[in-house]
Amino acid sequence: MPSEDGERISILQGTLDLIVLRMLQTMGAQHAYAIATRLQQVSEDLLHLNQGTLYPALVRLEQQDRIKGTWGTTESNREAKFYSITKTGEKALAQETLRWRRMAGLVDKLLSEGA
């Protein structure tokens, strides 16, 4: 659903890792292009991730042992790194999801009450 002004949505700092982890948990191992394409589809074309945004997040998540990358072949017969969520990533996803929902609830409450 498009925003009222028709502009694409910028991703909030700190949320990309959470979104990528959730996607990998739901869809299984994916390569970077598939991740970016799926996020664009799910967001109804409001969210576009370029390589300069997505790849550093994947590297960071891999360094934190939240995802694991293995080389494989895509459906178009190209070699690519496929990322999957690890047990550490599953735990982090659960914790960050709870934290995000609490924060979103707080912001919603404050906006509703006109703080």
C-alpha positions, 0 to 999 in steps of 0.5 A: 500500500503506497504512502499518502505522498506516493513516496517510497519508504526509507528503512529505519536504522536497525530494522534491516537486520530484523527484516532479513532475519525474518525473511530467511526464517520464513523462506529458507536460504536465499541469495542477496538478489532474491532477498531484495526482490522479495522485500520489494514485492512484500512491501508492494514496491515501497521498499527498494534495497540497493547493494550498498544497503543490503550487502553490508547488512549481510556481511554484518549478520554473517560476522555476528553468526546470525546468518551463514552463507554458502555458495550455490547455483541460482535458478538462472544457473549463476553462482551466488552466496545463499544465506540462511539463518543460524540458531544464534540468528533465531534467538536474536530474531526473537529478542529483536522482534519483542523489542521492536513490538514494544517500541512500536506499541510505545510510539503508537500510544504516544502518537494516539495520546498526542503526547 
